[in-house]
Amino acid sequence: MNLLKSCVLGLTVITTAGLSVQCKSDKKEKQEQGVVQKDNVTIEKSAYGTTAKGEKIDSYKLKNQKGMEVDIMTYGGIITSLKVPNKAGVSEDVVLGFNNFDQYTKDNPFFGALIGRYGNRIAKAKFSLDGVEYKLAANDGPNSLHGGPAGFHKAVWTAEEAKGGENATLKLKYISKDKEEGFPGNLTVFVTYTLTPDNTLEVLYEATTDKKTVVNLTQHSYFNLSGDFTKTILDNVVTIDADKLVPVDETLIPTGKLDDVANTPFDFRKPKAIGKEIETVNEQLKRGKGYDHCWVLNNQDKGFRFAASVYEPTSGRVMEVFTDEPGIQLYTGNFLDGTLPTRDGKTYAHRTGLCLETQHYPDSPNQKDFPTTVLNPGETYKTKTAFKFSTK
């Protein structure tokens, strides 16, 4: 049943999917927007834009009663806005984004997007499975980055499920065809965003394939917990539960070994401001132009666990990251250069956002000693990450 066509003025319609839709009195609004409300959460659907191919893009706003709301569109599964309260109870946007759809379709550094098939880099844009070499699209010098130029961040996802209850949930689906961007197998992907009552945004990734392939999915939001996008993130205090780092070569491809973080600028086992050592003379920092590295998370045998946190002192906001992945990439917005527009007509300057991307290590398909990213037919890829927001 189409939610937007099932409303009768003044009534609440319960659809066959169990959704409660509050109908609007304005006829135009009824046609363009559906509001699902149950218990303490709401989900609002609205039209967001149209692709060059004529595909209609929808946006879903998930809201709870604690002042947190997240906007997600079906283009790229992109988080376009995420508002959370500061220590004074004022909700502000804490992710970098644009104020119009067209800007998202242009080249940008993956703002808010779902990344696939393979998050991070694959060396020389190729890998082999069972003796067969697969050539990928090179979009980062000689390497493949984040699934290629037309990866999942450019895909149109379908919203398969949106429901209220204790949580606000949006389930997205995308079928990546065999040889898309060079990857083998028809891959069916589900990503479920869940907003909980305690201001946690959960991201559940699931995938199946009909041919042996590699998969490494992640979420690429840029966070600035101050809510002021003219501020850098250098005073943000970061903790990463990792004893080791994945060092990289000049093209940001892993060397194959793992380095201890002790006595290096990469030691975030105790809370430390990002800016404290980011300008230290260090070959790895030079190669990444700052932090743009994957940390080897501790306690990998314990599954879903604490991985990292960020504290922004002015707003008092805290973001904790939990995951069952083996690694996490901290990227400190080193390539933001003042050319991309903010929502209020300014520009995103150098290091005004940071990413914490939960994932497998870069270039795993070519690194035999790294945890495998191979997915076989009959298996289900499943991984979960959560971003929990609070204040102190």
Secondary structure in CASP SS format (residue, H / E / C, confidence):
PFRMAT SS
TARGET T0000
AUTHOR 0000-0000-0000
METHOD secondary structure of the structure
MODEL  1
M C 1.00
N C 1.00
L H 1.00
L H 1.00
K H 1.00
S C 1.00
C C 1.00
V C 1.00
L C 1.00
G C 1.00
L C 1.00
T E 1.00
V E 1.00
I E 1.00
T C 1.00
T C 1.00
A C 1.00
G C 1.00
L C 1.00
S E 1.00
V E 1.00
Q E 1.00
C C 1.00
K C 1.00
S C 1.00
D C 1.00
K H 1.00
K H 1.00
E H 1.00
K H 1.00
Q H 1.00
E H 1.00
Q E 1.00
G E 1.00
V E 1.00
V E 1.00
Q E 1.00
K E 1.00
D C 1.00
N C 1.00
V E 1.00
T E 1.00
I E 1.00
E E 1.00
K E 1.00
S E 1.00
A E 1.00
Y E 1.00
G E 1.00
T E 1.00
T C 1.00
A C 1.00
K C 1.00
G C 1.00
E C 1.00
K E 1.00
I E 1.00
D E 1.00
S E 1.00
Y E 1.00
K E 1.00
L E 1.00
K E 1.00
N C 1.00
Q C 1.00
K C 1.00
G C 1.00
M C 1.00
E E 1.00
V E 1.00
D E 1.00
I E 1.00
M E 1.00
T C 1.00
Y E 1.00
G C 1.00
G C 1.00
I C 1.00
I E 1.00
T E 1.00
S E 1.00
L E 1.00
K E 1.00
V E 1.00
P E 1.00
N C 1.00
K C 1.00
A C 1.00
G C 1.00
V C 1.00
S E 1.00
E E 1.00
D E 1.00
V C 1.00
V E 1.00
L C 1.00
G C 1.00
F C 1.00
N C 1.00
N C 1.00
F H 1.00
D H 1.00
Q H 1.00
Y H 1.00
T H 1.00
K C 1.00
D C 1.00
N C 1.00
P C 1.00
F C 1.00
F C 1.00
G C 1.00
A E 1.00
L E 1.00
I E 1.00
G C 1.00
R C 1.00
Y E 1.00
G C 1.00
N C 1.00
R E 1.00
I E 1.00
A H 1.00
K H 1.00
A H 1.00
K E 1.00
F E 1.00
S E 1.00
L E 1.00
D C 1.00
G C 1.00
V E 1.00
E E 1.00
Y E 1.00
K E 1.00
L C 1.00
A C 1.00
A C 1.00
N C 1.00
D E 1.00
G C 1.00
P C 1.00
N E 1.00
S E 1.00
L E 1.00
H C 1.00
G C 1.00
G C 1.00
P C 1.00
A C 1.00
G C 1.00
F H 1.00
H H 1.00
K H 1.00
A C 1.00
V E 1.00
W C 1.00
T E 1.00
A E 1.00
E E 1.00
E E 1.00
A E 1.00
K E 1.00
G C 1.00
G C 1.00
E C 1.00
N C 1.00
A E 1.00
T E 1.00
L E 1.00
K E 1.00
L E 1.00
K E 1.00
Y E 1.00
I E 1.00
S E 1.00
K C 1.00
D C 1.00
K C 1.00
E H 1.00
E H 1.00
G H 1.00
F C 1.00
P C 1.00
G C 1.00
N C 1.00
L E 1.00
T E 1.00
V E 1.00
F E 1.00
V E 1.00
T E 1.00
Y E 1.00
T E 1.00
L E 1.00
T C 1.00
P C 1.00
D C 1.00
N C 1.00
T E 1.00
L E 1.00
E E 1.00
V E 1.00
L E 1.00
Y E 1.00
E E 1.00
A E 1.00
T E 1.00
T E 1.00
D C 1.00
K C 1.00
K C 1.00
T E 1.00
V E 1.00
V C 1.00
N E 1.00
L C 1.00
T E 1.00
Q E 1.00
H E 1.00
S C 1.00
Y C 1.00
F E 1.00
N C 1.00
L C 1.00
S C 1.00
G C 1.00
D C 1.00
F C 1.00
T C 1.00
K C 1.00
T C 1.00
I C 1.00
L C 1.00
D C 1.00
N C 1.00
V E 1.00
V E 1.00
T E 1.00
I E 1.00
D C 1.00
A E 1.00
D E 1.00
K E 1.00
L E 1.00
V E 1.00
P C 1.00
V E 1.00
D C 1.00
E C 1.00
T C 1.00
L C 1.00
I C 1.00
P E 1.00
T C 1.00
G C 1.00
K C 1.00
L C 1.00
D E 1.00
D E 1.00
V C 1.00
A C 1.00
N C 1.00
T C 1.00
P C 1.00
F C 1.00
D C 1.00
F C 1.00
R C 1.00
K C 1.00
P C 1.00
K E 1.00
A E 1.00
I H 1.00
G H 1.00
K H 1.00
E C 1.00
I C 1.00
E C 1.00
T C 1.00
V C 1.00
N C 1.00
E H 1.00
Q H 1.00
L H 1.00
K H 1.00
R H 1.00
G H 1.00
K C 1.00
G C 1.00
Y C 1.00
D E 1.00
H E 1.00
C E 1.00
W E 1.00
V E 1.00
L E 1.00
N C 1.00
N C 1.00
Q H 1.00
D H 1.00
K H 1.00
G C 1.00
F C 1.00
R E 1.00
F E 1.00
A E 1.00
A E 1.00
S E 1.00
V E 1.00
Y E 1.00
E C 1.00
P C 1.00
T C 1.00
S C 1.00
G C 1.00
R E 1.00
V E 1.00
M E 1.00
E E 1.00
V E 1.00
F E 1.00
T E 1.00
D C 1.00
E C 1.00
P C 1.00
G E 1.00
I E 1.00
Q E 1.00
L E 1.00
Y E 1.00
T C 1.00
G C 1.00
N C 1.00
F C 1.00
L C 1.00
D C 1.00
G C 1.00
T C 1.00
L C 1.00
P E 1.00
T C 1.00
R C 1.00
D C 1.00
G C 1.00
K C 1.00
T E 1.00
Y C 1.00
A C 1.00
H C 1.00
R C 1.00
T C 1.00
G C 1.00
L E 1.00
C E 1.00
L E 1.00
E E 1.00
T E 1.00
Q E 1.00
H C 1.00
Y C 1.00
P C 1.00
D C 1.00
S H 1.00
P H 1.00
N H 1.00
Q C 1.00
K C 1.00
D C 1.00
F C 1.00
P C 1.00
T C 1.00
T C 1.00
V E 1.00
L E 1.00
N C 1.00
P C 1.00
G C 1.00
E C 1.00
T C 1.00
Y E 1.00
K E 1.00
T E 1.00
K E 1.00
T E 1.00
A E 1.00
F E 1.00
K E 1.00
F E 1.00
S E 1.00
T E 1.00
K C 1.00
END
